[in-house]
Structures are given as structure tokens and as C-alpha cells.
């Protein structure tokens, strides 16, 4: 007869063999968990959202990692129900990950009988819906794993590989292909030349397969605009459709505002965001979008000092956002400080806000972000070029690969190459000795 210790060892080995959030190597910091939680809330829970089951599964895992086990179980249960409603079936391979999560959760809660019951459910599902081969997972598992890892900024090639395997096995699941190509496109968000030709073609094909997906339509429009096409009329037509959609970060609203910013007009972008907020005055995500367009107008597009009324509106919105997103306030506080810096009487307030942020104990990635923004503020708003260089160095020397580190290095290289600042030799030496993360 198996001893209790042997039984426990067998249970753990079975749990570790499961495909679920607890076995996918997801070990983010608390800050990352809280930021992810905000992102998932903003996607929304509108009925018909094809990713709702995945959203609830991930929210359950996040709540578990934050120590909120009752909330975790509630979200896992909601995930199972969302899958049943979406797939119009009581069981299916889409529940393998969900039942795996519940098996792990009950194991951690000390309820081994319930944990074993969910293990049995997983085994029954895998027997009823086997994967194509021993070396491959079921398409449903590949799709959820890809979607989840995407949220953790995992290896893009690995995410793409999982999506492609899922799509190859079940080509009729157009939403998988849509999310895959949007993920491909997102890698080019900061590119001035836009997508590579093959990726642009994949978006065009995906758009034909999923014509109702406005988020995809906006991405395709944006990429055509980067290639020099005139898109103003199409953008206005698409914006009208986006405004009629349920509020969600997946609705395409932020992407269409970005199109307006670059290819229509920044003033129309501000008006569009305010109109969306007017239609849904209590939606925090739309307040975020409205605040974003005002930030663009005030910080990026003003040749002269913006009107104080616009600055006051931007300050009010950003202050509200800080209270609406209490778990991820850093970027919103930085934006608020930068807006104060453009105000007639706000320079002291801006400096005070930055000094307070610099005293906070932040994670490396957050320090990088803060140092990069503070460096730009020092350069453009305070005209303190030498101190700005020091903070770009601080951002660059943190061994974490990010957009902000790359941006600071690029600024330092430009100063070194032009030799207009007396610190150019110091910068040259710094860059030569810089360690790659």
C-alpha cells in the first residue's frame, strides 16, 4: 500500500506534468502582476469576448500569486463558465488548462481530495480529446499558452510558434489568427517604417477572414498609412464604428487615436477621445485615452505654450487616473509631472513630483523608465543638459533590456558622435564599458 508521503509525491509529479498557468514558468514581480491585472480589467468582460475564458484564467492565477485565494477560485470558476458559454458545450479541451489551475489551487489550499478530483477531470478530457501526437499539445492549449505568454512579454518567437501550431491544427478559429497577427504587428508599434511586407500581408488576409474585428482593421489602416497611403477618410469612418463598439482596450480605440495623431490631426484625436468619454463618462479606460491625447497635444505637438485650460483639463484627468489605477500609478505620475512642467506656474510642482518618485524603491525596469523620462525632462524643460546625461547613463547601466534603455543609449550615442557637449569623452568611455543585460 502506498504511504502518505508516496501518495503526496505522486500527486505533485502529476500536477507538475499539467499544462496550466502554474507550470508555465510565470513568476513575475508584484508590480508586474498588478499592472497585468489592470490591463485585463480594461479588456472588459463584454459577453461574446472570445478571450473571456483566458482572461478569467489569467486573472485567477494573478489573484493566487497576490495571495487572494478566494478571488482566484472565483475567477477560475468564471473561466470555466465563460468557456462553456462561448463554446456552447459543457466540456471540451479548452477546460484542460482551467481544471489544471484548479487542481493546483486546491493542492496549495491543502485540499488534496479536490485536487485529485480535478486531476481526474484533466485526464478524462485528455483521453476524450487527445492531442495529435505525443510530442504535441492540443490546439486549445497551444492557443491559451500563446495568449498567456504574450501578456508576460515572453519570447516573441515562442509565442508565434504556439499560435501557428494552434492555427495549423484548427484553422477555423479565426480569432487565434487575428490575435497572432496583432501580436506580430505590435512589435512594430514604435517603427517609423511600419511592418515588414510579409507581416502586412498576414494582417490583410486576417482582416478578410475576420472582417468584424475593428481592432485588426485599425492596425491594418495604421500600417498602410506608414507606407504613405492617404487614410484620413477611412480613419474617420472607422472611428465612428469603434465608438459604437462596447468599451474595451480590444475595441481599437487607442489604435485609432494613434492613427489620428499621426495621419489626421492631433486636435481631432483630442476631440474623438473626449466624444468617446462623453458617451461613457464612467469608463476609466476612456479617461485614460482622453488623458493620453491631451498629453500628446501638450507635450509632443505644442510649438507654443498650450492654453492653460487644456493643461488644467489634462492635470485633472491624470490626477483622476492615479486614483483609478492605484496599483500601477508610476507612468501616470510621470505624465502628470511632465504636464505640470508645461504649465505657466507648474515647474516647481513638476520637479517636486519627480523628486518624490526618485525616492521610491522601484524595480529595475521601473527605475529605467523613470530615469529615462527624468533625463528628457531635465534636458527639454530645465535645460540642465549635463544632469540629463547623467540620468540617461543611470537608465542605460541598469542590466534590463527595454525600450527605455535603448532610447537612453541612442541619446548618449548621438551626443558622443556630435561632440557638442563637453561630456562626450565621458560618454564614450561609459558606452565602451557598458555591460549587455
Order of alpha helices (4+ residues) and beta strands (2+ residues): alpha-alpha-alpha-alpha-alpha-alpha-alpha-alpha-alpha-alpha-alpha-alpha-alpha-alpha-alpha-alpha-alpha-alpha-alpha-alpha-alpha-alpha
